[in-house]
Amino acid sequence: FHESCINTILLDLVKLLEPKYLEVYGDFTSRGGIAIKPFVNYAIKEYQEFKEKRLLNAK
């Protein structure tokens, strides 16, 4: 569910803003105190290398 929310937000923002690069990070705490922190990024062709580097360094 959480990953789906973050993906939907990303897709909506990409349609609206037409960015060269975009990151969406969620910080959810579910019942029981288990943290869920999904991350997704998007890049146009010219920014693919940057996207891959950011994905490897995302925390």
FENVENPE-V32116 format. One record per residue. N is the residue number from 1. RES is the residue in one letter. OMEGA is omega in whole degrees, 0 to 359 (999 if undefined). Layout:
N_RES_OMEGA ; N_RES_OMEGA
This chain:
1_F_183 ; 2_H_179 ; 3_E_179 ; 4_S_178 ; 5_C_181 ; 6_I_178 ; 7_N_178 ; 8_T_178 ; 9_I_179 ; 10_L_182 ; 11_L_178 ; 12_D_180 ; 13_L_178 ; 14_V_178 ; 15_K_184 ; 16_L_190 ; 17_L_185 ; 18_E_184 ; 19_P_172 ; 20_K_179 ; 21_Y_180 ; 22_L_174 ; 23_E_172 ; 24_V_183 ; 25_Y_177 ; 26_G_178 ; 27_D_184 ; 28_F_172 ; 29_T_180 ; 30_S_174 ; 31_R_182 ; 32_G_175 ; 33_G_179 ; 34_I_181 ; 35_A_176 ; 36_I_186 ; 37_K_179 ; 38_P_181 ; 39_F_176 ; 40_V_176 ; 41_N_184 ; 42_Y_177 ; 43_A_171 ; 44_I_187 ; 45_K_184 ; 46_E_183 ; 47_Y_183 ; 48_Q_180 ; 49_E_177 ; 50_F_179 ; 51_K_181 ; 52_E_178 ; 53_K_180 ; 54_R_180 ; 55_L_178 ; 56_L_183 ; 57_N_181 ; 58_A_180 ; 59_K_999
